[in-house]
Amino acid sequence: MNPNTRQTAVLGIFIQSSFVDNGTPSSTAYFIDEDVRKEWKRFFDIAQTLKIEGSTAIMRLNLALLMGKNLRDFWRYEGSLTTPPCTQGVIWTMLKEPIIFVESEFQALRQNIYFKNNRGPQPLYTRKIYRNFFRETLSSIPDYNCCPSKD
């Protein structure tokens, strides 16, 4: 949170799982380099100790290693926190390129600290989403159709 503006910024990193068959990664998986793998392992080792909602831990991690290699392509928009109190006015930066792990590498995260207190995707309404990468072939269906309103 910026102490002067009281505005919060969130950096989002997509994590994608890839299942392994007979010890061979699927064709969509790529191996993250060893330094990145070690840093994420440190994160997961600490994260799995957080078994009670509201638990905290102080950890010193190298954010540059956790973010992956493609830091140039991202989306940015103003939204809200995804967990209570769902505070508005949050500046989100979502890195486009996911970090891909073998499923077993973050199974403990799902089992031990995944709390079901998050809210699902929200309608786009009049929000604008900015991207800093060139236009790609996009679906003709607007994104907001994927997040129907609960009205």
KAJO-V162711 format. One line per field, one symbol per residue. ss: DSSP state (h for helix, s for strand, l for the rest). phi: phi as a letter, one per 40 degrees, with the letter a starting at -180 (. if undefined). Layout:
# KAJO-V162711
ss: ???
phi: ???
This chain:
# KAJO-V162711
ss: llllllllsssssssssslssllssllllllllhhhhhhhhhhhhhhlllllllllllllllhhhhlllllllsssssssllsllllssssssssssssssshhhhhhhhhhhllllslllllllllllsslllllllllllhhhhlllll
phi: .ccccgcbbbbbbcbbcbcbbfgbcccccbccccccdccccdccccdccccbdgcbabbbbcddcccgcccccabbabaaccbdcfdcgcccbbcccccbbcdccbcccccbbcccbcbcdbdcfccbbbbbbccbcbcccddcccbcccc
